[in-house]
Amino acid sequence: MKPEDDSHLVETGLATAVFSNNYTLRDPYLITAGATLARGVSHEKVEAAIKAVLSEIGEKGVTATEL
C-alpha cells in the first residue's frame, strides 16, 4: 500500500470513500482521516488499513507532488 495512493481503500473494496482534513489552527496541526466503509467490512479492518498508510507516511514522508 503506497501512501500516495489515496484510493487504495476504495480500490480494494474496503471503503466506498476516503477523506482527510488538515486543521492548521494551531501547531502541531490536527490531521484527521476517515472512510465510508463498504457494506460488510468491519471498522477494525478499515482502521488497520488507514493506520498502515499513516504509519508508512510517517516513516517515508510524502513527495512534493503529494503536498
Contacts in CASP RR format, 6 or more apart in sequence:
PFRMAT RR
TARGET T0000
AUTHOR 0000-0000-0000
METHOD contacts of the structure
MODEL  1
MKPEDDSHLVETGLATAVFSNNYTLRDPYLITAGATLARGVSHEKVEAAI
KAVLSEIGEKGVTATEL
1 8 0 8 1.000
1 49 0 8 1.000
1 52 0 8 1.000
1 53 0 8 1.000
1 56 0 8 1.000
2 8 0 8 1.000
2 56 0 8 1.000
3 53 0 8 1.000
3 56 0 8 1.000
3 57 0 8 1.000
3 60 0 8 1.000
3 61 0 8 1.000
3 62 0 8 1.000
3 66 0 8 1.000
4 62 0 8 1.000
4 63 0 8 1.000
4 65 0 8 1.000
4 66 0 8 1.000
5 11 0 8 1.000
6 18 0 8 1.000
7 18 0 8 1.000
8 49 0 8 1.000
8 53 0 8 1.000
9 15 0 8 1.000
9 18 0 8 1.000
9 35 0 8 1.000
9 46 0 8 1.000
9 49 0 8 1.000
9 50 0 8 1.000
10 16 0 8 1.000
10 17 0 8 1.000
10 18 0 8 1.000
12 49 0 8 1.000
13 38 0 8 1.000
13 41 0 8 1.000
14 35 0 8 1.000
14 37 0 8 1.000
14 38 0 8 1.000
14 41 0 8 1.000
14 45 0 8 1.000
14 46 0 8 1.000
14 49 0 8 1.000
15 35 0 8 1.000
15 36 0 8 1.000
15 37 0 8 1.000
15 38 0 8 1.000
15 41 0 8 1.000
15 46 0 8 1.000
16 36 0 8 1.000
16 37 0 8 1.000
16 38 0 8 1.000
17 35 0 8 1.000
17 36 0 8 1.000
18 33 0 8 1.000
18 34 0 8 1.000
18 35 0 8 1.000
18 36 0 8 1.000
19 33 0 8 1.000
19 34 0 8 1.000
19 35 0 8 1.000
20 31 0 8 1.000
20 32 0 8 1.000
20 33 0 8 1.000
20 34 0 8 1.000
21 31 0 8 1.000
21 32 0 8 1.000
22 29 0 8 1.000
22 30 0 8 1.000
22 31 0 8 1.000
23 29 0 8 1.000
23 30 0 8 1.000
23 31 0 8 1.000
23 32 0 8 1.000
33 50 0 8 1.000
33 54 0 8 1.000
34 50 0 8 1.000
35 46 0 8 1.000
35 50 0 8 1.000
37 43 0 8 1.000
37 46 0 8 1.000
END
